[in-house]
Amino acid sequence: MSQEPLRILVIGAGVIGSVYATRLQVAGSNVTLLARGQHATDLRGSGLVLEDASTGQVSTSHLQVIERLVPEDHYDLALVCVRLDQVAAIIPDLAANQQIPTLVFFLNNPTGTELLVEQLGPQRVVLGFPGVGGTREGTRVRYVLIRQQPTTLGEIDGQMTARLRRLSAMFEQAGFSTAISRSMDNWLKTHAVFVSCIS
């Protein structure tokens, strides 16, 4: 019996969300991208263009695009790829939707996880950090996979879980190198300080 594709919601259509959404879809997942306003309209019309800066390869993908998560929407997981200052705006919709068991936050977050845990529950939240950088102009994204920065994941309580192993395998299948941290909250705080020092 064939396994149903994972239903993934990617929240945020910047560089990170665009690259992960496209690669996960190419790897076989059923991906929906949450974007806003004119950008959502443009993505529906012309698709999402990715250029791999290291190879020059260009591809155009057409993903399902929505502009709002509602309580009845069902996905196997959501990948949250927004800036830290945008998180508070999306938490109410994530809290109102109890159909998504796993919420992976790709954030450079030095402030800790208390708000996420309080509003969404520790059993739903997975912390992470992406291994992608680049620029976006309209619906075209020029990106690079950062060799020294794998896609890093960790549970709130530091446990090595079957869920983390499944997520790691999913990202590896989509072409991302991955790592698992047993202290992801501290990892994020340390990384934020490091970035601040070199900026």
Disulfide bonds with the S-S distance in Angstrom:
none
